[in-house]
């Protein structure tokens, strides 16, 4: 099924396919849509088909295209017709948004052909991109960290935490000085007691915060030892402290995929912080008094009153509080007591 529109100003094309692409036919089809600004390839079904690099390359040549998204497909670079070296085509460089999404519980986390394709995109687009969305398993983290990102405003990483290079986000993404949104939905090794911090202890507290314009940050598997909370800028308006995958999703998938995923698959483990742990994190947030949105996911204990009191004291302008509360796992297997999102009852000032 293919649906297209060229409305102004929200020009877009949406492609939904259940079968592999006829690349040549689709490229010819795209050439008739010269005013497209947004192009999304979305697969409605289990991840399995792939989009050839030739199609992505030709699509990027559309003169007005600014937003390109690949959702549910594998992305790969095919060999040249002459010889078998990888195709050396590069993107146009006029795109401001590039998103490559794959489901969290896909059977193949990454294909060997994916990273060359993503590397090509990153090298071609780092000077123009304002928004970048990538799965960690195929993201060239070392390359990303080595490039300047003069216009990047939003950066989303999703998937297993990288081990090469063995460095923190604070070190790796220091070249993204104009970031306003940073979402780190990272899956950690279930054998680790605590997740690696964004700002490790070996980095001096006197170091300046690398993202001074940050307005939203999401940190999965938060830990009080992370120094980042004490350095968050006054511009921050949204803070999310939720494990990844979200605990309810991990529990559901553990039951659903009993026979298809190993019991030690990191995606089936979602460590819940206690209310005391969350309270300690909130207490270390010293400069984000202008916070408007706060999302919490935690295991109940006897310190919830102190946790919420800390939130009230620290964030007097809070307007939305999202709470995912689970009972003590010693009595229940992470059963959620309630999930709630509601406006915080604080006077506006």
URPEWO-V740341 format. One record per residue. N is the residue number from 1. PHI is phi in degrees with one decimal (none if undefined). PSI is psi in radians with two decimals (none if undefined). NEAR is the number of other C-alpha atoms within 8 Angstrom. Layout:
BEGIN
N,PHI,PSI,NEAR / N,PHI,PSI,NEAR
END
This chain:
BEGIN
1,none,2.27,5 / 2,-128.3,2.21,7 / 3,-126.5,2.39,8 / 4,-136.3,2.64,8 / 5,-149.8,2.68,7 / 6,-129.2,0.65,11 / 7,-65.4,2.73,7 / 8,-119.0,2.33,5 / 9,-93.3,-0.13,4 / 10,-90.8,1.07,7 / 11,-67.9,2.41,12 / 12,-160.8,2.82,13 / 13,-131.8,2.31,12 / 14,-119.6,2.22,11 / 15,-119.0,2.14,12 / 16,-121.8,2.15,11 / 17,-132.7,2.53,11 / 18,-110.9,0.00,7 / 19,-134.2,2.82,5 / 20,-62.3,2.75,8 / 21,-75.6,2.50,7 / 22,-90.0,1.69,6 / 23,-58.5,-0.86,9 / 24,-61.3,-0.78,6 / 25,-64.4,-0.69,7 / 26,-72.9,-0.62,10 / 27,-61.4,-0.77,11 / 28,-62.4,-0.64,8 / 29,-64.7,-0.74,8 / 30,-65.0,-0.54,9 / 31,-62.9,-0.31,8 / 32,-83.1,-0.13,6 / 33,-112.4,1.27,8 / 34,-76.7,-0.23,9 / 35,-103.5,0.17,10 / 36,-67.4,2.32,13 / 37,-107.6,-0.44,11 / 38,-133.1,2.28,11 / 39,-131.5,2.18,12 / 40,-128.3,2.23,12 / 41,-102.3,1.99,11 / 42,-125.0,2.24,12 / 43,-98.7,2.15,13 / 44,-96.3,1.49,8 / 45,158.2,-3.00,6 / 46,-68.0,2.50,7 / 47,-63.4,2.29,11 / 48,-174.2,-0.70,6 / 49,-79.6,2.87,8 / 50,-131.2,2.69,9 / 51,-106.8,2.19,12 / 52,-72.4,2.63,11 / 53,-61.5,-0.56,11 / 54,-57.6,-0.67,9 / 55,-68.7,-0.77,11 / 56,-63.6,-0.75,9 / 57,-61.0,-0.85,12 / 58,-65.3,-0.66,9 / 59,-62.8,-0.66,9 / 60,-67.6,-0.29,12 / 61,-79.3,-0.13,9 / 62,-60.4,2.24,11 / 63,-63.6,-0.52,7 / 64,-104.3,0.04,8 / 65,-66.1,2.23,15 / 66,-122.0,-0.44,10 / 67,-126.9,2.16,11 / 68,-127.4,2.23,13 / 69,-132.8,2.34,11 / 70,-120.6,2.01,12 / 71,-128.8,1.97,12 / 72,91.8,-0.08,13 / 73,-105.2,2.68,14 / 74,-80.4,2.57,12 / 75,-112.6,2.26,12 / 76,-143.3,2.73,12 / 77,-104.8,2.12,13 / 78,-87.0,2.80,9 / 79,-65.7,2.71,9 / 80,-64.6,2.74,9 / 81,-66.9,-0.56,5 / 82,-105.1,2.03,4 / 83,79.5,3.12,6 / 84,-121.9,0.36,7 / 85,-76.1,2.64,6 / 86,-58.2,2.53,8 / 87,-62.6,2.38,8 / 88,-103.7,0.65,4 / 89,-81.9,2.54,6 / 90,-124.2,2.74,8 / 91,-72.9,2.90,11 / 92,-63.4,-0.69,10 / 93,95.9,0.08,8 / 94,-100.7,-0.09,8 / 95,-67.8,2.49,14 / 96,-110.3,-0.19,11 / 97,-142.6,2.22,11 / 98,-133.7,2.15,12 / 99,-128.3,2.24,12 / 100,-125.6,1.93,10 / 101,-119.5,2.51,11 / 102,-142.0,2.66,11 / 103,-64.7,2.56,7 / 104,-63.5,-0.58,6 / 105,-107.2,0.56,5 / 106,-65.9,2.61,9 / 107,-70.9,-0.68,4 / 108,-105.6,1.96,5 / 109,-65.7,-0.65,6 / 110,-157.1,2.60,7 / 111,-108.8,2.63,9 / 112,-63.1,-0.40,5 / 113,-82.3,-0.22,9 / 114,-73.0,-0.83,13 / 115,-60.7,-0.70,11 / 116,-58.3,-0.64,9 / 117,-66.7,-0.78,12 / 118,-67.5,-0.67,11 / 119,-60.3,-0.74,11 / 120,-61.3,-0.77,11 / 121,-63.8,-0.79,10 / 122,-62.6,-0.79,9 / 123,-63.8,-0.60,8 / 124,-80.9,-0.46,11 / 125,-112.5,-0.08,14 / 126,-63.1,-0.42,12 / 127,-79.3,-0.33,10 / 128,-116.7,-0.38,13 / 129,-64.7,2.42,14 / 130,-109.4,-0.29,10 / 131,-145.1,2.28,12 / 132,-137.4,2.22,12 / 133,-126.7,2.15,11 / 134,-143.0,2.60,12 / 135,-81.8,2.43,12 / 136,-64.7,-0.58,12 / 137,-62.8,-0.49,9 / 138,-114.5,0.09,11 / 139,-80.7,2.26,10 / 140,-80.2,1.40,9 / 141,-58.8,-0.75,11 / 142,-62.1,-0.75,9 / 143,-65.0,-0.76,8 / 144,-57.8,-0.73,10 / 145,-70.7,-0.37,11 / 146,-89.9,-0.16,8 / 147,-102.6,2.64,9 / 148,-79.9,2.54,9 / 149,-129.3,1.29,12 / 150,-66.5,-0.37,11 / 151,-119.6,0.01,9 / 152,-68.3,2.20,15 / 153,-110.6,-0.52,11 / 154,-132.5,2.27,11 / 155,-135.4,2.13,12 / 156,-122.5,2.17,12 / 157,-121.3,2.34,12 / 158,-138.4,2.23,10 / 159,132.6,-2.87,11 / 160,-64.5,2.43,9 / 161,-63.4,2.38,8 / 162,-71.1,2.67,9 / 163,-118.7,-0.21,6 / 164,-135.9,1.89,7 / 165,-79.1,2.69,7 / 166,-86.9,1.35,6 / 167,-144.3,2.74,8 / 168,-82.3,2.77,11 / 169,-56.4,-0.59,9 / 170,-59.3,-0.68,9 / 171,-79.3,-0.72,7 / 172,-73.1,-0.64,13 / 173,-110.5,0.50,9 / 174,-66.7,-0.37,11 / 175,-78.2,0.03,12 / 176,-104.2,1.03,13 / 177,-68.3,-0.27,11 / 178,-103.9,0.29,12 / 179,-60.5,2.41,14 / 180,-115.3,-0.40,11 / 181,-130.9,2.21,12 / 182,-132.3,1.99,12 / 183,-117.8,2.01,11 / 184,-114.5,1.49,11 / 185,-92.1,1.48,13 / 186,-111.4,2.39,12 / 187,-97.0,2.18,12 / 188,-103.7,2.79,9 / 189,-61.6,2.15,6 / 190,-64.0,-0.28,9 / 191,-81.9,-0.19,4 / 192,-82.6,2.32,7 / 193,-68.9,-0.69,5 / 194,-133.7,2.61,6 / 195,-74.5,2.58,9 / 196,-59.5,2.41,6 / 197,-77.3,2.78,12 / 198,-69.8,-0.70,10 / 199,-119.6,1.66,11 / 200,-69.8,2.86,11 / 201,-67.0,-0.48,8 / 202,-73.9,-0.16,4 / 203,-94.1,2.23,7 / 204,-57.3,2.46,6 / 205,-67.0,-0.32,5 / 206,-80.3,-0.17,4 / 207,-64.1,2.44,6 / 208,-75.1,2.61,4 / 209,-68.9,2.26,8 / 210,-76.8,-0.22,9 / 211,-125.8,1.27,11 / 212,-68.0,-0.28,10 / 213,-100.1,0.19,11 / 214,-60.8,2.29,14 / 215,-113.7,-0.41,10 / 216,-144.0,2.34,12 / 217,-139.4,2.41,13 / 218,-124.7,2.09,12 / 219,-120.1,2.00,12 / 220,-78.5,2.62,12 / 221,50.2,1.00,15 / 222,-68.6,2.64,12 / 223,-136.8,2.47,11 / 224,-63.1,-0.38,10 / 225,-75.0,-0.14,7 / 226,-74.1,2.13,12 / 227,-76.9,-0.09,13 / 228,-64.2,-0.56,9 / 229,-65.3,-0.57,11 / 230,-74.4,-0.21,9 / 231,-110.9,-0.02,10 / 232,-57.7,2.39,11 / 233,-77.6,2.82,11 / 234,-65.4,-0.29,8 / 235,-74.2,-0.24,10 / 236,-64.6,2.30,15 / 237,-119.7,-0.31,11 / 238,-140.0,2.25,11 / 239,-130.8,2.20,12 / 240,-118.9,2.18,10 / 241,-122.6,1.38,13 / 242,-132.4,2.45,14 / 243,-67.0,2.81,14 / 244,-137.1,2.27,11 / 245,-61.3,2.77,12 / 246,-58.6,2.54,9 / 247,-58.5,-0.73,13 / 248,-65.0,-0.62,7 / 249,-66.9,-0.76,8 / 250,-61.7,-0.74,13 / 251,-64.1,-0.75,10 / 252,-65.9,-0.77,8 / 253,-66.0,-0.59,10 / 254,-62.4,-0.64,10 / 255,-78.5,-0.67,7 / 256,-72.4,-0.67,6 / 257,-107.7,0.65,8 / 258,-55.6,-0.63,10 / 259,-101.6,-0.07,5 / 260,-113.0,-0.31,5 / 261,-120.9,2.48,7 / 262,-64.1,2.58,7 / 263,-64.5,-0.41,7 / 264,-95.6,0.21,7 / 265,-60.7,2.15,8 / 266,-57.0,-0.44,9 / 267,-70.5,-0.23,10 / 268,-96.4,0.07,12 / 269,-120.5,2.25,12 / 270,-137.9,1.61,12 / 271,-66.3,2.20,8 / 272,-92.2,2.24,10 / 273,-74.6,2.65,13 / 274,-78.6,2.88,10 / 275,-60.6,-0.62,14 / 276,-63.6,-0.72,11 / 277,-62.3,-0.79,10 / 278,-62.4,-0.70,13 / 279,-60.9,-0.71,14 / 280,-66.0,-0.66,9 / 281,-65.1,-0.84,11 / 282,-62.2,-0.63,12 / 283,-66.2,-0.44,9 / 284,-85.1,-0.12,9 / 285,-81.3,1.68,12 / 286,-96.0,-0.30,10 / 287,-126.2,0.15,9 / 288,-104.9,0.93,14 / 289,-67.4,-0.28,10 / 290,-89.3,0.18,12 / 291,-58.2,2.36,14 / 292,-109.4,-0.56,11 / 293,-129.0,2.36,12 / 294,-137.6,2.22,13 / 295,-117.8,2.23,11 / 296,-128.6,2.51,12 / 297,-140.2,2.13,13 / 298,-156.2,2.93,13 / 299,-98.5,2.27,14 / 300,-66.2,2.48,12 / 301,-148.3,-2.82,9 / 302,-86.2,0.18,6 / 303,-114.7,0.26,10 / 304,-61.6,-0.66,11 / 305,-61.4,-0.74,7 / 306,-65.4,-0.64,8 / 307,-62.4,-0.85,13 / 308,-69.6,-0.59,9 / 309,-64.1,-0.70,8 / 310,-61.7,-0.75,11 / 311,-61.1,-0.72,9 / 312,-64.4,-0.76,9 / 313,-70.7,-0.68,7 / 314,-78.8,-0.57,12 / 315,-125.4,1.31,12 / 316,-66.2,-0.30,10 / 317,-103.9,0.24,12 / 318,-62.0,2.30,14 / 319,-113.6,-0.52,10 / 320,-131.4,2.22,11 / 321,-123.0,2.08,13 / 322,-106.8,2.16,12 / 323,-125.6,2.22,11 / 324,-119.8,1.82,11 / 325,-109.6,2.28,12 / 326,-119.4,2.53,14 / 327,-68.5,2.87,13 / 328,-58.0,2.19,11 / 329,-68.6,-0.23,10 / 330,-72.7,-0.32,5 / 331,-112.0,-0.49,6 / 332,-141.3,2.67,8 / 333,-82.8,1.26,8 / 334,59.7,0.63,10 / 335,-72.0,2.23,8 / 336,-72.2,2.24,10 / 337,-75.8,-0.78,7 / 338,-162.2,2.70,8 / 339,-124.8,2.16,9 / 340,-143.7,2.45,7 / 341,-129.7,2.14,8 / 342,-153.1,2.69,7 / 343,-64.1,2.35,7 / 344,-70.0,2.40,8 / 345,-88.1,1.10,5 / 346,-115.4,2.55,8 / 347,-65.8,2.46,5 / 348,-80.7,2.26,4 / 349,-142.2,none,3
END
